[in-house]
Amino acid sequence: MTQHWDGRRGDGHSGRVYSVAFSPDGFQLATGAVDKKAKVWDTRTGACLRCYSGHTDLVNSVAFSPDGKLIASASDDFTSHIWTADTSQGRIASYRHDTEVLSLAFAGHGQTLATGSGKGSIHLWDLTAHEE
């Protein structure tokens, strides 16, 4: 089955999509875009399930935690955010960087987030202690 979501739809992104990531069960797709938002989509219907607002610049990367309970987003606004996956109001942590955040990934156990920056640095964040 093939799905196509047109960004010109009312619930779509208003510009370039820079990152996509499947949830562990494959039923959801997270996206990050130039419109400063991360969104979660139902892969079966194409419906937008959640929209995460909080970045002040484009979203370069998104990722689901291994258990699917968290979503991380990375932005040109020098931050990465951790959101609860079950609600659009669920930002639980923000991490400040010294430059734009271009990429991110959860460790296999989901308690550590790795971020890559525009200056070539890599940061590891302890999600239980909320520190680097």
N, C-alpha and C positions, 0 to 999 in steps of 0.2 A: 504494500500500500504506500502511496506517495501523498504527502501533505504539502501544501504551499500556502504560506501566510503572506498576504500582501501588506506591506508596511503602511500603505495608504489607508487601510481600514481604520475605523475610529479607535480601536484598542491597540493598534500596531505601533511600532516605533516610528518616529518622525524623520529618521535619517538612517545612516549607515549602522548596520549591526556588526559589532566587532568580535563578539564571542558568543558561542553556544555551548551548552553542556546538558547532557541527559541526567536525569535522576537515576539512582541505582536500579529502580524497578522499570525504567524506560517509559513510564507513563507521563512524565513531565519533562519539559525542556526549558532551561533558563537561558535568557539572552541578555546581553549588555550592549548598549548602543550610544551613539553620539548625542542622543537626547537627554543624557545624564541619568537614565533609568535602567534598572534591571527588571526584567519581567519573567513570569513563569507561565508556561502554556501547557494545555492538555494536549498530548500528542495524538490522542484518538479523535478529538473534535476540532482542534485548532483554536479553542477558546482561551482567552487570556484569563488566567486564574488569579494572578497577583501582580501588582506593580510596586516596586520598591523605589521610593524617591528619597534622596538624602545626599547624593553626590552633587557637587557644584560644577563638575566638568564631565566629559565623556567617560563612559564605563568601558574599560579595555578588556576586562576578563571577568568571567563568572564561573563558579564551581559549586556542585553539591557535595556535602559531606558524605562519607561512605555509608552512613545510615539513612541519608536522605532528610534528616531533621534540620539541617542548617544549609544556608546558601551564603557564599562569600562573593563579594564584588570588589573589583580593583579599578581605580580611576586616575585620570590625569590631575585630579584635585589634591594629590599627594596622600590619599587615604585608601584604606581597604575597610570594608564593613562586613560584619557577620550578622545575618538575619535569621530569624526562625522561619522555616519553610512553610509553616501552616497559617501564617497571617502576614498581611502586607505592612502591619505596624510593628513588626517584631525585630527591630534592630537591637541587638544585644551587646555589640561591641564595635568600636571604631579604633583603628590603628593608624597613627600618623607616621608618615615617611618624610624624607628630606627631598624627595623628587616624585615625579609621577610613578604610579604603580602600574606596570604593564602586564603582569601575569601573576597567577596564584594557583595553588593546589593544596588539597588536604592530604595529610599523611594517612596511611591505611587505617589507623585506629581512630581518626577523626578528632584527636585532641591537639593537633599541631597544624598550623597553616603556614605554608611557605609563600613568600611574595618576592617577585623580581622587580627591580626598579630601573628607571631610565639611566641611572649612573652605573649600572652593572652590578649592583649589590643585591644580595639575597638575604632576606630576613626570615627567621623562624619565630613564630608567635605561639606561645602556650595559651591555648584557649580556656583552660581551667583557671589559670592564674591571671589571665588577660594581660600578659606582658611578653616582651621580646626575650 
